Amino acid sequence: MTPLVEMKDISIAFGGVQAVNRVSIDLYPGEVVGLLGHNGAGKSTLIKILSGAYKADSGEIRVDGKPVSITSPRDARAAGIETIYQTLALADNLDATANLFLGREIVTGTGMLNDAKMEAETRKIMARLNPNFRKLQEPVSALSGGQRQSVAIARAVYFNARILIMDEPTAALGVHETKMVADLIQELKAQGLGIFLISHDTREMMELCDRVSVMKNGELIATERVEDVTEDDILSMIIMGKKPEKAA
């Protein structure tokens, strides 16, 4: 199977400091790959290259096996890559529908906003992702953390994202809300999307991911299938930069 996305030998430096050094990772349809590492390990920088926030000094990005040039967030979106940041970037005073279509509104033939069409489309995508979501008319500031994540994910998926980057999606969420997001991730996997998941929670990574990639000091320590490693193995890679014995 061809990977949805491949990042090959990616490097970038800032002011002489090598933030990412010849890192290669890939992601397949219906797969969640976790990115772990201490602050400054390079994982966020690597993902910002994929999302178009930074331009790599060297290396190659391929989508569906074909080289792509990603020099801006617009390029990333055109390649089917969407980023859901920890802050979610939602307009708190607007409802789910307005947030879903913010900046990409559907208009009628006369140039008026087609509110009925946008609400119908919102109901359709939310039913696909989170059937229990009912609060379409409430401002998102009134929604729970898990519901807000649903809106942010729906916005990405509706506009044909096939590769999602999720930055700490369960940070500051309670147990019920965390399960809601985990269920969303499982639904996205079932629909064939690929997800890069950034988190500091190793236990969460073991539960949600198919593979984990650990970075330290700008370099990739290893990429392992979660069933082949323990949580202690992952911590050892993060802290000491040490591969599991069988992978050494």
Buried (B, 14 or more C-beta within 10 A) or exposed (E): EEBBBBBBEBBBEEEEEBBBBBBBBBBBBBBBBBBBBBEBBBBBBBBBBBBBBBEBBEBBBBBBEEEBEBEEBEBBBBBBBBBBBEEBEBEEEBBBBBBBBEEEBEEEEEEEEBBEBBBEBBBEBBEBBBEEBEBBEEBBEEBBBBBBBBBBBBBBBBBEBBBBBBBBBBEEBEEEBBEBBBBBBEBBBEEEBBBBBBBEBBEBBBEBBBBBBBBBBBBBBBBBEBEEBEEEBBBBBBEEBBBBEEBE
